[in-house]
Amino acid sequence: MKRLAILLALLFAGAAACRGQVVTLDECQQLAQENYPVIAQQELIEKLAEFNVSNARRNWLPQISVSAVAAYLSELPQIPDNLQSLLAVGNVELGSLSHGLYGATVQVKQPIWDGGMIGAQVAAAKAEGEVSRKTWETEMYALRERVNQLYFGALLLQENIRTVDLLIADLERNYRMLEAMLQFGTAEQNDLDQLRVEILGAQQQRSQLESSRTVYIAMLGVMTGQPFTAETQLERPEAAVLAHSTGDKRPEMALLDAQQALLDAQRRAVRASVMPQIGAFAWGIYSNPSPDIFKSMADNGRWSPYALAGVSISWNIGGFYTKKNRMSQIELNERRLESQREAFLYNIRLQSMKEQAAIDQMKEVMRYDDEIITLRTSIRQRTEAQVQNGEASVNDLLRDMNAEDRARQNKTAHEVEWLKNIYDLKYTVNE
């Protein structure tokens, strides 16, 4: 029973720790990448690339083939009459051959020089595997932007909730002040009712913010695979210092480089396809009749083994017919890749300039937030004192309190927006 109580206590403590955990943006990025379904493709891509390269290299291994034939010969070799006479004198008898031709062949071919075709196939297999890997990395990189959107959206709601909590605390403090004034006849019930309405409105606003934040946190939990709850707190990230970059570190650029390498391998394959090929071969044949026709006739169609070996040279000139068109297609694809590269870098430059301008603009706006809040707080405090002395109305107090609350919310929104712009730029240039 004691062990069960300890186990339950540990489980409840773990659940409470999970509910009250504080997570960072970097942790969410890492967890999202580990949890994303496409992550399972990485191992498959690596294995597929290994198989393709291995298969291409196996073309250097001896190629062995086995074949068999059964045929009918419409015409057979005949011994000339004068030769038959000589054979008869020597008491040599030769039978006739059968119209059937039977044989089995084992053929072994070993490439010696293929004009670079196998090397081009190996290079193409490696390039295709690299293209698949870079495509996967590009898709995984795009996940960062989605996590940023959810994280900063939830963070802004979280900060707004804290601001509303400050407003509620101020309203409740003033409510207690007016209650005390009401007992001494220096305040009216209507003043208390007005503050009560404002408190309820602020609580209603907090409930809406909390509901929206719960949705954001739940979506972030699905992406990261973590049991995030409404109690999960998000840590405000540090303001990163970014170096000037043109976007050449983006995985899309690496993908374009991999596609260029694949085109280079295809060009090598086209050049190799019009080269002659040299190889060694060996045949092992078991046939009836054998090449020694007289022996077969003497033995009445006996099966005989024999071998054939040598060096072969082959040259398929049909590749010349399409070589020019294939090379032109590769050149067009290279021009298309170069155009995509220039367009991508151009868009990155424009986007980074826009985001940098937004960062600078928001930084300039933030210079005034603290001073505005200080002044609004001072105004609200003086109005509180005036209300307490009967020199100002509750409406005046509510007006100044709402103005102070808006100033705090503006500061929060500016700071979170500023951080989001920084991390948007960080994503754009991959810093």
C-alpha positions as CSV (number, residue, x, y, z in Angstrom):
1,M,0.0,0.0,0.0
2,K,2.9,2.3,0.8
3,R,4.5,1.6,-2.5
4,L,1.3,2.3,-4.4
5,A,1.0,5.6,-2.6
6,I,4.6,6.6,-3.6
7,L,3.9,5.5,-7.2
8,L,0.8,7.6,-7.4
9,A,2.6,10.6,-5.8
10,L,5.3,10.3,-8.5
11,L,2.8,10.1,-11.3
12,F,0.9,13.1,-10.0
13,A,4.1,15.1,-9.6
14,G,5.2,14.2,-13.1
15,A,1.8,15.3,-14.5
16,A,2.0,18.6,-12.6
17,A,5.5,19.2,-13.8
18,C,4.4,18.5,-17.4
19,R,1.5,21.0,-17.0
20,G,3.6,23.7,-15.5
21,Q,6.7,23.3,-17.7
22,V,8.4,26.2,-19.4
23,V,9.4,25.6,-23.0
24,T,11.6,27.6,-25.4
25,L,11.4,28.2,-29.1
26,D,14.6,26.2,-29.8
27,E,13.1,23.2,-27.9
28,C,9.9,23.5,-29.9
29,Q,11.8,23.6,-33.2
30,Q,13.8,20.5,-32.3
31,L,10.8,18.6,-31.0
32,A,8.8,19.5,-34.1
33,Q,11.5,18.2,-36.4
34,E,11.7,14.9,-34.4
35,N,7.9,14.5,-34.4
36,Y,7.2,15.5,-38.0
37,P,6.0,12.4,-40.0
38,V,8.3,13.1,-42.9
39,I,11.3,12.5,-40.6
40,A,10.9,8.8,-41.2
41,Q,11.7,9.3,-44.8
42,Q,15.3,10.2,-44.0
43,E,16.4,6.6,-43.3
44,L,14.5,5.4,-46.4
45,I,16.2,8.0,-48.6
46,E,19.7,7.0,-47.3
47,K,19.0,3.2,-47.9
48,L,17.6,3.8,-51.4
49,A,20.6,5.9,-52.3
50,E,23.0,3.2,-51.0
51,F,21.1,0.5,-53.1
52,N,21.2,2.6,-56.2
53,V,25.0,3.3,-56.0
54,S,25.7,-0.4,-55.1
55,N,23.6,-1.6,-58.1
56,A,25.5,0.8,-60.4
57,R,28.9,-0.4,-59.2
58,R,27.9,-4.0,-59.6
59,N,28.0,-3.5,-63.4
60,W,31.7,-4.1,-63.1
61,L,31.1,-7.6,-61.9
62,P,31.3,-10.5,-64.5
63,Q,27.9,-10.9,-66.2
64,I,27.0,-14.6,-66.4
65,S,24.2,-15.9,-68.6
66,V,22.9,-19.4,-69.4
67,S,21.1,-20.3,-72.5
68,A,19.8,-23.5,-74.3
69,V,18.7,-24.1,-77.8
70,A,16.8,-26.8,-79.7
71,A,16.6,-26.3,-83.5
72,Y,15.7,-28.2,-86.7
73,L,18.2,-28.1,-89.6
74,S,16.6,-28.3,-93.0
75,E,19.9,-29.2,-94.6
76,L,22.8,-31.2,-93.3
77,P,26.5,-31.5,-94.3
78,Q,27.1,-34.2,-96.9
79,I,30.3,-36.1,-97.5
80,P,31.5,-35.8,-101.2
81,D,31.4,-39.0,-103.2
82,N,35.2,-39.1,-103.8
83,L,35.8,-38.7,-100.1
84,Q,33.3,-41.5,-99.4
85,S,35.3,-43.8,-101.7
86,L,38.5,-43.0,-99.9
87,L,36.9,-43.7,-96.5
88,A,35.5,-47.0,-97.8
89,V,39.0,-48.1,-98.8
90,G,40.2,-47.4,-95.2
91,N,37.2,-49.2,-93.7
92,V,36.0,-45.9,-92.1
93,E,32.3,-45.6,-91.7
94,L,30.6,-42.2,-91.0
95,G,27.0,-42.0,-90.0
96,S,24.7,-39.2,-90.9
97,L,23.9,-36.2,-88.8
98,S,20.5,-35.7,-87.3
99,H,18.3,-32.8,-88.4
100,G,18.1,-31.8,-84.7
101,L,20.5,-29.3,-83.2
102,Y,20.8,-29.1,-79.4
103,G,23.1,-27.2,-77.2
104,A,23.6,-25.4,-73.8
105,T,25.8,-22.4,-73.3
106,V,27.3,-20.6,-70.3
107,Q,28.5,-17.2,-71.2
108,V,30.7,-14.9,-69.0
109,K,31.4,-11.3,-69.9
110,Q,33.7,-9.0,-68.0
111,P,33.8,-5.3,-68.9
112,I,37.3,-3.9,-69.3
113,W,36.5,-0.4,-70.6
114,D,33.0,1.0,-71.0
115,G,33.8,4.6,-72.1
116,G,32.9,5.9,-68.6
117,M,29.2,4.7,-68.6
118,I,29.4,2.8,-65.3
119,G,31.2,5.8,-63.6
120,A,28.4,8.1,-64.9
121,Q,25.8,5.7,-63.6
122,V,27.4,5.7,-60.1
123,A,27.7,9.5,-60.2
124,A,24.0,9.8,-61.3
125,A,22.9,7.5,-58.5
126,K,24.8,9.5,-55.9
127,A,23.4,12.8,-57.3
128,E,19.8,11.5,-57.2
129,G,20.3,10.4,-53.6
130,E,21.6,13.9,-52.8
131,V,18.7,15.6,-54.5
132,S,16.3,13.4,-52.4
133,R,18.2,14.4,-49.2
134,K,18.2,18.1,-50.0
135,T,14.5,18.0,-50.9
136,W,13.8,16.4,-47.5
137,E,16.0,19.0,-45.8
138,T,14.1,21.8,-47.6
139,E,10.7,20.4,-46.4
140,M,12.0,20.1,-42.8
141,Y,13.4,23.7,-42.9
142,A,9.9,25.0,-43.9
143,L,8.6,23.5,-40.7
144,R,10.6,26.1,-38.7
145,E,8.3,28.9,-40.0
146,R,5.2,27.1,-39.0
147,V,6.5,26.6,-35.5
148,N,7.5,30.3,-35.3
149,Q,4.0,31.4,-36.3
150,L,2.4,29.2,-33.6
151,Y,5.0,30.0,-30.9
152,F,4.9,33.8,-31.3
153,G,1.1,33.8,-31.6
154,A,0.8,31.9,-28.3
155,L,3.5,34.1,-26.7
156,L,1.6,37.3,-27.6
157,L,-1.6,35.9,-26.1
158,Q,0.4,34.8,-23.0
159,E,1.8,38.3,-22.5
160,N,-1.6,39.9,-23.1
161,I,-3.0,37.7,-20.4
162,R,-0.4,39.0,-18.0
163,T,-1.3,42.6,-18.9
164,V,-5.0,41.9,-18.4
165,D,-4.1,40.4,-15.0
166,L,-2.4,43.7,-14.0
167,L,-5.6,45.6,-15.1
168,I,-7.8,43.3,-13.1
169,A,-5.6,43.7,-10.0
170,D,-5.8,47.5,-10.4
171,L,-9.5,47.4,-10.8
172,E,-10.0,45.2,-7.8
173,R,-7.8,47.3,-5.7
174,N,-9.8,50.4,-6.7
175,Y,-13.0,48.5,-6.0
176,R,-11.9,47.8,-2.5
177,M,-11.0,51.5,-2.1
178,L,-14.5,52.6,-3.2
179,E,-16.1,50.0,-0.9
180,A,-14.3,51.7,2.0
181,M,-15.3,55.1,0.7
182,L,-18.9,53.9,0.4
183,Q,-19.0,53.0,4.1
184,F,-18.0,56.6,4.9
185,G,-20.5,58.1,2.4
186,T,-17.9,59.5,0.1
187,A,-18.8,57.2,-2.8
188,E,-22.0,55.9,-4.4
189,Q,-23.1,52.4,-5.3
190,N,-23.2,53.4,-8.9
191,D,-19.4,53.9,-8.8
192,L,-19.0,50.4,-7.4
193,D,-21.2,49.0,-10.1
194,Q,-19.2,50.7,-12.8
195,L,-16.0,49.2,-11.5
196,R,-17.6,45.8,-11.2
197,V,-18.7,45.9,-14.8
198,E,-15.1,46.8,-15.8
199,I,-13.8,43.9,-13.7
200,L,-16.2,41.5,-15.3
201,G,-15.3,42.8,-18.8
202,A,-11.6,42.4,-18.1
203,Q,-12.2,38.9,-16.8
204,Q,-14.2,38.1,-19.9
205,Q,-11.4,39.4,-22.1
206,R,-8.9,37.3,-20.1
207,S,-11.1,34.2,-20.7
208,Q,-11.2,34.9,-24.5
209,L,-7.4,35.3,-24.5
210,E,-6.9,32.2,-22.5
211,S,-9.2,30.2,-24.8
212,S,-7.3,31.4,-27.9
213,R,-4.0,30.6,-26.3
214,T,-5.1,27.1,-25.4
215,V,-5.8,26.5,-29.1
216,Y,-2.4,27.7,-30.1
217,I,-0.7,25.7,-27.3
218,A,-2.7,22.6,-28.4
219,M,-1.6,23.0,-32.0
220,L,2.0,23.5,-30.9
221,G,1.7,20.3,-28.8
222,V,0.5,18.4,-31.8
223,M,3.4,19.6,-33.9
224,T,6.0,18.8,-31.2
225,G,4.3,15.6,-30.0
226,Q,4.3,16.9,-26.4
227,P,1.4,17.0,-23.9
228,F,1.3,20.8,-23.7
229,T,-1.6,22.2,-21.6
230,A,-3.0,25.6,-20.7
231,E,-0.5,25.7,-17.8
232,T,2.5,25.4,-20.2
233,Q,4.5,28.6,-20.3
234,L,6.5,29.9,-23.2
235,E,9.8,31.5,-22.6
236,R,10.4,34.8,-24.4
237,P,13.4,34.2,-26.8
238,E,16.5,36.2,-26.9
239,A,16.9,38.9,-29.5
240,A,19.3,37.4,-31.9
241,V,22.1,39.4,-33.6
242,L,22.1,38.6,-37.3
243,A,25.0,39.1,-39.7
244,H,24.3,40.3,-43.2
245,S,23.5,37.4,-45.4
246,T,22.2,37.0,-49.0
247,G,20.3,33.7,-48.3
248,D,22.9,31.5,-49.8
249,K,22.8,29.3,-46.7
250,R,19.2,28.3,-47.3
251,P,18.6,24.5,-48.0
252,E,16.9,25.5,-51.3
253,M,20.3,26.6,-52.6
254,A,21.8,23.3,-51.6
255,L,19.0,21.6,-53.4
256,L,19.7,23.5,-56.6
257,D,23.4,22.6,-56.3
258,A,22.4,18.9,-56.0
259,Q,20.2,19.2,-59.1
260,Q,23.2,20.8,-60.9
261,A,25.4,17.8,-59.9
262,L,22.7,15.4,-61.3
263,L,22.7,17.3,-64.6
264,D,26.5,17.0,-64.7
265,A,26.2,13.2,-64.2
266,Q,23.7,13.0,-67.0
267,R,26.0,14.9,-69.3
268,R,28.8,12.3,-68.5
269,A,26.3,9.5,-69.3
270,V,25.4,11.1,-72.7
271,R,29.1,11.3,-73.6
272,A,29.8,7.8,-72.5
273,S,26.9,6.4,-74.5
274,V,28.6,7.1,-77.8
275,M,32.0,5.5,-76.8
276,P,33.0,2.0,-77.8
277,Q,33.1,-0.7,-75.2
278,I,35.8,-3.3,-74.6
279,G,35.3,-6.5,-72.7
280,A,36.5,-10.1,-72.2
281,F,34.3,-13.0,-72.7
282,A,34.3,-16.8,-72.2
283,W,31.7,-19.3,-73.5
284,G,31.3,-22.9,-72.3
285,I,29.2,-24.9,-74.8
286,Y,27.9,-28.4,-74.7
287,S,26.2,-29.3,-78.0
288,N,25.1,-32.0,-80.4
289,P,26.5,-32.0,-83.0
290,S,29.8,-30.6,-81.9
291,P,31.9,-28.2,-84.1
292,D,33.9,-31.3,-85.1
293,I,31.3,-32.6,-87.6
294,F,33.3,-35.7,-88.6
295,K,33.7,-36.8,-85.0
296,S,30.0,-36.3,-84.4
297,M,29.2,-38.4,-87.5
298,A,31.6,-41.1,-86.4
299,D,30.1,-41.2,-82.9
300,N,26.5,-41.0,-84.2
301,G,25.7,-37.6,-82.9
302,R,27.6,-37.6,-79.6
303,W,27.3,-34.6,-77.3
304,S,30.6,-32.7,-77.0
305,P,31.8,-29.9,-74.8
306,Y,34.0,-27.1,-76.0
307,A,35.0,-23.5,-75.0
308,L,35.4,-20.1,-76.6
309,A,37.2,-17.1,-75.1
310,G,38.5,-13.8,-76.3
311,V,38.2,-10.0,-76.3
312,S,35.2,-8.1,-77.8
313,I,34.9,-4.6,-79.0
314,S,31.4,-3.1,-79.6
315,W,30.3,0.3,-80.6
316,N,26.7,1.4,-80.8
317,I,26.7,4.4,-83.0
318,G,23.0,4.9,-82.6
319,G,23.7,7.2,-79.6
320,F,25.1,9.8,-82.0
321,Y,21.6,10.3,-83.5
322,T,20.2,11.7,-80.2
323,K,23.4,13.0,-78.5
324,K,22.9,16.6,-79.6
325,N,19.3,16.7,-78.5
326,R,20.1,15.2,-75.1
327,M,22.9,17.6,-74.5
328,S,20.6,20.5,-75.5
329,Q,18.0,19.3,-73.0
330,I,20.6,19.3,-70.2
331,E,21.7,22.8,-71.2
332,L,18.1,24.0,-71.1
333,N,17.7,22.4,-67.6
334,E,20.8,24.2,-66.5
335,R,19.5,27.5,-67.7
336,R,16.3,26.8,-65.8
337,L,18.2,26.0,-62.6
338,E,20.2,29.2,-62.9
339,S,17.0,31.2,-63.5
340,Q,15.5,29.6,-60.4
341,R,18.6,30.4,-58.4
342,E,18.6,34.1,-59.4
343,A,14.9,34.4,-58.7
344,F,15.2,32.8,-55.3
345,L,18.1,35.0,-54.2
346,Y,16.2,38.0,-55.6
347,N,13.1,37.2,-53.5
348,I,15.3,36.5,-50.4
349,R,16.9,39.9,-50.7
350,L,13.6,41.6,-51.0
351,Q,12.1,39.7,-48.1
352,S,15.1,40.3,-45.9
353,M,15.1,44.0,-46.7
354,K,11.4,44.1,-45.8
355,E,11.9,42.3,-42.5
356,Q,15.0,44.3,-41.6
357,A,12.9,47.5,-42.2
358,A,10.2,46.1,-40.0
359,I,12.7,45.4,-37.2
360,D,14.2,48.9,-37.4
361,Q,10.7,50.5,-37.4
362,M,9.5,48.5,-34.4
363,K,12.7,49.2,-32.5
364,E,12.1,52.9,-33.1
365,V,8.5,52.6,-31.9
366,M,9.6,50.7,-28.8
367,R,11.7,53.7,-27.7
368,Y,8.6,55.5,-26.5
369,D,6.7,52.6,-24.8
370,D,8.3,52.8,-21.4
371,E,7.9,56.6,-21.2
372,I,4.3,56.4,-22.3
373,I,3.5,53.7,-19.6
374,T,5.3,55.7,-17.0
375,L,3.2,58.8,-17.8
376,R,0.0,56.8,-18.0
377,T,0.7,55.2,-14.6
378,S,1.4,58.6,-13.1
379,I,-1.9,60.0,-14.6
380,R,-3.8,57.0,-13.3
381,Q,-2.3,57.3,-9.8
382,R,-3.2,61.1,-9.6
383,T,-6.7,60.3,-10.8
384,E,-7.0,57.6,-8.1
385,A,-6.0,60.2,-5.5
386,Q,-8.5,62.7,-6.9
387,V,-11.3,60.1,-6.8
388,Q,-10.4,59.3,-3.2
389,N,-10.6,63.1,-2.4
390,G,-13.8,63.5,-4.3
391,E,-12.2,65.7,-7.0
392,A,-12.7,63.2,-9.9
393,S,-15.3,60.7,-11.0
394,V,-15.0,57.0,-11.4
395,N,-15.4,57.5,-15.2
396,D,-12.3,59.6,-15.2
397,L,-10.5,56.8,-13.3
398,L,-11.7,54.1,-15.7
399,R,-10.6,56.2,-18.7
400,D,-7.1,56.5,-17.3
401,M,-6.9,52.9,-16.2
402,N,-7.9,51.7,-19.7
403,A,-5.4,54.1,-21.3
404,E,-2.7,52.6,-19.1
405,D,-3.8,49.1,-20.0
406,R,-3.6,49.9,-23.7
407,A,-0.2,51.3,-23.2
408,R,1.0,48.1,-21.6
409,Q,-0.6,46.0,-24.3
410,N,0.9,48.1,-27.0
411,K,4.4,47.6,-25.4
412,T,3.8,43.9,-25.2
413,A,2.6,43.7,-28.8
414,H,5.6,45.8,-30.0
415,E,8.1,43.6,-28.2
416,V,6.7,40.3,-29.4
417,E,6.3,41.7,-32.9
418,W,9.9,42.9,-32.8
419,L,11.1,39.5,-31.7
420,K,8.9,37.8,-34.4
421,N,10.4,40.0,-37.1
422,I,13.9,39.1,-35.9
423,Y,13.2,35.4,-36.1
424,D,11.4,35.8,-39.4
425,L,14.6,37.4,-40.8
426,K,16.6,34.6,-39.1
427,Y,14.5,32.1,-40.9
428,T,14.7,33.9,-44.2
429,V,18.5,34.1,-44.3
430,N,19.0,30.8,-42.3
431,E,21.2,32.3,-39.6
